[in-house]
Amino acid sequence: MGNCWRKPAKCAHASSNQFSGSTKPQSPAKQNSISSSQHEPLRSLNKLSMTSKIDTSVSSNLKSFNFIDLKNATKNFRAESLLGEGGFGCVFKGWIDENTLAPTKAGGRTVVAIKRLKTESFQGHKEWLAEVNYLGQLHHENLVKLIGYCAESDNRLLVYEFMSKGSLENHLFRNGVQPISWAKRIEIAIGVARGLSFLHSLDANVIYRDLKASNILLDLDYNAKLSDFGLARDGPTGDNTHVSTKVVGTQGYAAPEYVATGHLTPKSDVYSFGVVLLELLSGRRAMDDERGWFVEETLVDWAKPFLGDSRRVLRIMDTRLGGQYSKKGAQAVAAVASQCLRTDPKNRPTMVYALATLERIRTSNDAPKTSHTKLYHNVIKHTNDQPH
């Protein structure tokens, strides 16, 4: 079975709250939605490599840009407009008119992020198509908003809302950046959990498959949104327990059973979420690029010995927080991470349950003081009792 490992992307992406599409509720438990034709469900992307076409129900929801317009919006893709570069292309800052979506000069009303695919990348085209077909239909406050696309000649581009604070990766790991406060870290974790819970609650049981710090984007108020849906795919339905796929993703974040077998389930995302929680707690990368690819110890390997002890777990905390965090809150979040990282996916919580637990932890920060150990063990007990 082929493996396609990614290094953490070095891209900034996008956001602004200027655009919204029509929506169709798919889960009564959610205030979120899928935007599509009135009677057409979210289509499986398993057929993308064969059809290589944009879903017709999607194209009506998005702006189809001309290449020359996006060239003008980015000032001819100049280096000064470059936000970042990933494996399949570059992301540029651009400007469009808020109402007409036509390109404007720098300083225009609406800033966008424009991803330009490398023309020689076939794999990149498949991921580009997946993003158009998913983000063209899915709308949620914790998913980055896709405004439009360009599919002119060999040019493949995507236009996103601009995320002014960039990626979580930059704030956690870049030198010289002000550390994110503990309260903001909790809110970011909750935002990510909301996005994943929404995906997993859809009829298509969508699996994100590439959760990592560089794909979590932050707006001006540090609200988190999931970006880059190139690896997303429909999950198992009916009596099926998993979908079998080529192993792709980012080393250090992928669930061990997925890496070993190619069997993909929503619990694969839950494992990756546990890794992100560890990054938020510790300020350490899932894999340390500086030490090379073949380092044996991942962040999970390093942290697991501490996660089972409510006292020792505080040793993993990010020193840049300067001790300015709720110890009981940190212990409780670590307990959630521990449950998400269980080796047997059947014993991991659902994202809906992880979200509810994190929201309780946030609320407890303002409640009368409780024993650290008591809260830690309460989180574990509630997680053990929840249905898998």
DRENRO-235315 format. One record per residue (C-alpha): x, y, z; residue in three letters. Coordinates in steps of 0.2 Angstrom, whole numbers. Example, Ala and Ser with C-alpha at 12.3 -4.5 7.8 and 13.67 -1.06 7.14 Angstrom:
px, py, pz, code
62, -22, 39, ALA;
68, -5, 36, SER;
This chain:
px, py, pz, code
0, 0, 0, MET;
7, 17, -5, GLY;
10, 30, 8, ASN;
10, 49, 4, CYS;
17, 58, 19, TRP;
16, 77, 20, ARG;
27, 88, 29, LYS;
18, 102, 39, PRO;
13, 115, 26, ALA;
21, 132, 26, LYS;
6, 141, 19, CYS;
-5, 155, 26, ALA;
-22, 154, 19, HIS;
-37, 165, 21, ALA;
-53, 173, 28, SER;
-66, 187, 30, SER;
-84, 186, 34, ASN;
-91, 195, 19, GLN;
-97, 180, 10, PHE;
-111, 167, 13, SER;
-120, 154, 3, GLY;
-137, 146, 4, SER;
-138, 131, 16, THR;
-148, 115, 18, LYS;
-148, 107, 36, PRO;
-143, 89, 36, GLN;
-142, 86, 55, SER;
-155, 92, 67, PRO;
-142, 93, 81, ALA;
-132, 106, 71, LYS;
-135, 125, 66, GLN;
-124, 121, 51, ASN;
-127, 116, 34, SER;
-123, 109, 17, ILE;
-126, 121, 2, SER;
-132, 111, -13, SER;
-146, 109, -25, SER;
-163, 106, -16, GLN;
-163, 87, -17, HIS;
-145, 82, -21, GLU;
-135, 74, -7, PRO;
-116, 77, -5, LEU;
-108, 67, -18, ARG;
-95, 54, -15, SER;
-77, 60, -20, LEU;
-72, 42, -24, ASN;
-77, 46, -42, LYS;
-66, 62, -44, LEU;
-51, 54, -51, SER;
-62, 46, -65, MET;
-74, 61, -68, THR;
-62, 75, -65, SER;
-76, 87, -65, LYS;
-84, 100, -54, ILE;
-101, 95, -47, ASP;
-114, 105, -56, THR;
-123, 108, -40, SER;
-107, 116, -33, VAL;
-103, 127, -48, SER;
-119, 137, -45, SER;
-114, 141, -27, ASN;
-96, 148, -31, LEU;
-89, 162, -42, LYS;
-80, 156, -58, SER;
-66, 168, -60, PHE;
-56, 172, -75, ASN;
-37, 169, -74, PHE;
-34, 187, -79, ILE;
-45, 193, -65, ASP;
-35, 184, -52, LEU;
-19, 189, -60, LYS;
-24, 207, -58, ASN;
-31, 204, -40, ALA;
-13, 198, -35, THR;
-4, 211, -44, LYS;
2, 198, -57, ASN;
6, 185, -43, PHE;
21, 196, -37, ARG;
32, 190, -23, ALA;
26, 203, -12, GLU;
9, 196, -12, SER;
15, 178, -8, LEU;
7, 172, 8, LEU;
15, 154, 8, GLY;
19, 139, -2, GLU;
13, 121, -1, GLY;
17, 105, -9, GLY;
5, 108, -24, PHE;
6, 127, -26, GLY;
7, 144, -18, CYS;
-5, 155, -9, VAL;
-6, 174, -13, PHE;
-15, 189, -6, LYS;
-27, 197, -17, GLY;
-41, 211, -17, TRP;
-58, 210, -24, ILE;
-73, 221, -24, ASP;
-85, 216, -10, GLU;
-101, 217, -21, ASN;
-95, 212, -38, THR;
-81, 201, -34, LEU;
-71, 209, -47, ALA;
-52, 212, -44, PRO;
-47, 229, -36, THR;
-31, 237, -32, LYS;
-22, 234, -16, ALA;
-32, 242, -2, GLY;
-48, 237, -9, GLY;
-63, 233, 2, ARG;
-61, 214, 3, THR;
-44, 204, 5, VAL;
-44, 186, -1, VAL;
-32, 172, -2, ALA;
-29, 164, -19, ILE;
-21, 147, -20, LYS;
-13, 144, -37, ARG;
-10, 126, -42, LEU;
7, 120, -50, LYS;
2, 116, -68, THR;
12, 100, -68, GLU;
4, 92, -52, SER;
-9, 79, -56, PHE;
-11, 74, -38, GLN;
-13, 93, -34, GLY;
-27, 94, -47, HIS;
-36, 80, -38, LYS;
-35, 89, -22, GLU;
-40, 105, -30, TRP;
-56, 97, -36, LEU;
-60, 89, -19, ALA;
-59, 106, -11, GLU;
-70, 114, -24, VAL;
-83, 100, -22, ASN;
-83, 99, -3, TYR;
-81, 118, 1, LEU;
-93, 122, -13, GLY;
-107, 113, -3, GLN;
-101, 114, 15, LEU;
-104, 130, 25, HIS;
-100, 131, 43, HIS;
-93, 144, 55, GLU;
-78, 133, 58, ASN;
-74, 129, 40, LEU;
-64, 141, 29, VAL;
-76, 149, 16, LYS;
-72, 146, -2, LEU;
-78, 161, -13, ILE;
-74, 154, -30, GLY;
-62, 145, -42, TYR;
-53, 147, -59, CYS;
-52, 132, -71, ALA;
-46, 141, -87, GLU;
-35, 131, -98, SER;
-21, 123, -87, ASP;
-24, 135, -73, ASN;
-32, 129, -57, ARG;
-35, 142, -43, LEU;
-45, 144, -28, LEU;
-51, 160, -19, VAL;
-54, 159, -1, TYR;
-59, 172, 13, GLU;
-44, 179, 21, PHE;
-39, 173, 38, MET;
-29, 188, 46, SER;
-20, 179, 60, LYS;
-14, 165, 48, GLY;
-11, 147, 54, SER;
-11, 140, 72, LEU;
6, 133, 67, GLU;
14, 150, 66, ASN;
7, 155, 83, HIS;
12, 140, 92, LEU;
29, 136, 84, PHE;
37, 152, 76, ARG;
50, 161, 86, ASN;
46, 179, 90, GLY;
27, 177, 90, VAL;
17, 182, 105, GLN;
11, 166, 113, PRO;
-7, 162, 112, ILE;
-15, 163, 129, SER;
-23, 148, 138, TRP;
-41, 155, 136, ALA;
-38, 157, 117, LYS;
-31, 139, 116, ARG;
-46, 132, 124, ILE;
-57, 142, 111, GLU;
-47, 136, 97, ILE;
-48, 118, 102, ALA;
-67, 120, 104, ILE;
-68, 128, 86, GLY;
-59, 114, 79, VAL;
-70, 101, 88, ALA;
-85, 110, 81, ARG;
-79, 109, 63, GLY;
-75, 91, 64, LEU;
-91, 87, 74, SER;
-101, 95, 59, PHE;
-92, 85, 46, LEU;
-94, 69, 55, HIS;
-113, 72, 58, SER;
-117, 74, 39, LEU;
-126, 61, 30, ASP;
-110, 58, 20, ALA;
-100, 56, 36, ASN;
-86, 66, 30, VAL;
-68, 62, 36, ILE;
-56, 77, 35, TYR;
-41, 66, 35, ARG;
-28, 80, 36, ASP;
-30, 89, 53, LEU;
-14, 98, 58, LYS;
-9, 115, 65, ALA;
-5, 122, 48, SER;
-22, 118, 42, ASN;
-31, 127, 56, ILE;
-33, 145, 52, LEU;
-37, 160, 64, LEU;
-47, 175, 60, ASP;
-44, 192, 68, LEU;
-53, 186, 84, ASP;
-43, 169, 84, TYR;
-59, 159, 79, ASN;
-52, 143, 71, ALA;
-57, 137, 54, LYS;
-52, 121, 45, LEU;
-44, 123, 28, SER;
-37, 113, 14, ASP;
-50, 99, 10, PHE;
-40, 91, -3, GLY;
-38, 75, 6, LEU;
-56, 74, 13, ALA;
-68, 60, 8, ARG;
-84, 52, 12, ASP;
-84, 40, 27, GLY;
-92, 23, 29, PRO;
-111, 22, 28, THR;
-124, 9, 32, GLY;
-116, -7, 38, ASP;
-98, -3, 33, ASN;
-86, 0, 47, THR;
-73, 9, 37, HIS;
-67, 14, 20, VAL;
-51, 8, 13, SER;
-39, 21, 5, THR;
-21, 24, 0, LYS;
-13, 31, 16, VAL;
-10, 49, 14, VAL;
-9, 63, 27, GLY;
4, 71, 38, THR;
17, 61, 48, GLN;
14, 63, 67, GLY;
-4, 66, 65, TYR;
-11, 51, 57, ALA;
-20, 37, 67, ALA;
-9, 21, 69, PRO;
-22, 9, 63, GLU;
-25, 20, 47, TYR;
-6, 20, 44, VAL;
-5, 1, 46, ALA;
-21, -4, 36, THR;
-27, 10, 26, GLY;
-44, 8, 35, HIS;
-51, 26, 37, LEU;
-65, 30, 50, THR;
-71, 46, 59, PRO;
-61, 40, 73, LYS;
-45, 43, 63, SER;
-49, 62, 64, ASP;
-52, 60, 83, VAL;
-34, 54, 84, TYR;
-27, 68, 75, SER;
-37, 80, 86, PHE;
-29, 72, 101, GLY;
-12, 77, 93, VAL;
-18, 95, 90, VAL;
-23, 95, 109, LEU;
-6, 90, 114, LEU;
2, 104, 103, GLU;
-10, 117, 111, LEU;
-5, 110, 128, LEU;
14, 108, 125, SER;
19, 121, 112, GLY;
28, 107, 103, ARG;
27, 100, 86, ARG;
19, 83, 82, ALA;
35, 80, 72, MET;
51, 91, 75, ASP;
57, 95, 57, ASP;
73, 101, 64, GLU;
78, 84, 69, ARG;
74, 76, 52, GLY;
61, 63, 46, TRP;
67, 48, 54, PHE;
67, 53, 73, VAL;
58, 39, 82, GLU;
49, 49, 96, GLU;
34, 58, 90, THR;
25, 71, 102, LEU;
13, 57, 106, VAL;
27, 45, 111, ASP;
35, 59, 122, TRP;
19, 65, 130, ALA;
9, 48, 134, LYS;
19, 43, 149, PRO;
13, 60, 157, PHE;
-5, 59, 152, LEU;
-10, 45, 164, GLY;
-6, 55, 179, ASP;
-15, 71, 184, SER;
0, 78, 193, ARG;
14, 74, 181, ARG;
4, 79, 166, VAL;
8, 97, 170, LEU;
26, 94, 165, ARG;
21, 94, 147, ILE;
14, 112, 148, MET;
21, 125, 136, ASP;
33, 135, 146, THR;
29, 151, 136, ARG;
13, 152, 145, LEU;
23, 157, 160, GLY;
11, 147, 172, GLY;
-3, 158, 167, GLN;
-16, 144, 164, TYR;
-29, 135, 174, SER;
-21, 119, 181, LYS;
-37, 110, 183, LYS;
-42, 115, 165, GLY;
-25, 109, 158, ALA;
-27, 92, 167, GLN;
-44, 90, 160, ALA;
-39, 94, 142, VAL;
-25, 82, 144, ALA;
-37, 69, 149, ALA;
-47, 72, 133, VAL;
-31, 71, 123, ALA;
-27, 55, 131, SER;
-44, 47, 127, GLN;
-43, 53, 109, CYS;
-26, 45, 107, LEU;
-31, 28, 112, ARG;
-23, 14, 102, THR;
-40, 5, 99, ASP;
-51, 17, 88, PRO;
-67, 10, 96, LYS;
-62, 16, 113, ASN;
-59, 34, 107, ARG;
-73, 47, 110, PRO;
-84, 54, 96, THR;
-80, 72, 91, MET;
-97, 77, 97, VAL;
-93, 70, 114, TYR;
-75, 78, 114, ALA;
-83, 95, 110, LEU;
-96, 94, 124, ALA;
-82, 89, 136, THR;
-71, 104, 131, LEU;
-86, 116, 133, GLU;
-88, 109, 150, ARG;
-70, 112, 154, ILE;
-71, 130, 148, ARG;
-87, 133, 159, THR;
-78, 126, 174, SER;
-64, 139, 173, ASN;
-77, 152, 179, ASP;
-86, 140, 191, ALA;
-81, 138, 210, PRO;
-65, 129, 212, LYS;
-64, 110, 211, THR;
-51, 98, 215, SER;
-39, 96, 200, HIS;
-38, 77, 202, THR;
-57, 76, 204, LYS;
-60, 86, 188, LEU;
-47, 75, 179, TYR;
-55, 59, 184, HIS;
-72, 65, 180, ASN;
-67, 69, 162, VAL;
-60, 51, 160, ILE;
-76, 44, 168, LYS;
-88, 53, 157, HIS;
-77, 48, 142, THR;
-77, 30, 147, ASN;
-96, 30, 149, ASP;
-100, 38, 133, GLN;
-106, 28, 118, PRO;
-93, 23, 105, HIS;
